[in-house]
Amino acid sequence: MQAAFAGFTLGFSLILAIGAQNAFVLRQGLLRQHVLPVVLTCAISDALLVTAGVAGFGVLVDRAPWLVGVMRYGGAAFLVVYGALALRAAWRGGQGMRAGDAAPSLRASLLTCLALTWLNPHVYLDTVVLLGAISAQYAAPVLFGAGAVTASFTFFFLLGFGARLLAPVFARPRAWRVLDALVGCTMFAIAASLLLG
């Protein structure tokens, strides 16, 4: 149980920081658009990454260091585009941002979610490399991984479905503009950290 608890707390703390994936899930939750498929996609993706880390995927990164560069530049490019779209939405304001507006298709939402998850090198460093390395310190690394996976499911369901509690705040178009501006700036900051780090 100690390994499972350590995996849960570390996994939860790593995923708690606002990032591209979390901002997207928050937005979907606020708009109540495809929330269950989006949170399941995020949680299952995290579960696969944690499992890969616990199973030793970090060794592959050590043997093929060029993978880190591909993930870094590909992820940065995607984040810049996504950030620019968010800033454009903040600049325009009000258009396509209210809960009653036409939602993007489920396919488009899931593709965006998958891109924000799998093209983000920080996900690999945190989830695969860091959690994988720490899990090796426990006599039961599988329980550590199970704790981290449980943390992912807990966090994404709370974020996606708990966003409804913020709906009164986001009934005002100005709040959406502020959120989009914050998301855009966050995407640019993460992209910069990838390129400069």
ABEGO torsion letter per residue (X at the ends): XAAAAAAAAAAAAAAABBBAAAAAAAAAAAAGBGAAAAAAAAAAAAAAAAAAAAAGAAAAAAABAAAAAAAAAAAAAAAAAAAAAAAAAAAAEGBGABAABBBBBAAAAAAAAAAAAAABAAAAAAAAAAAAAAAAABABAAAAAAAAAAAAAAAAAAAAAAAAAAAAAAABAAAAAAAAAAAAAAAAAAAAAAAAX
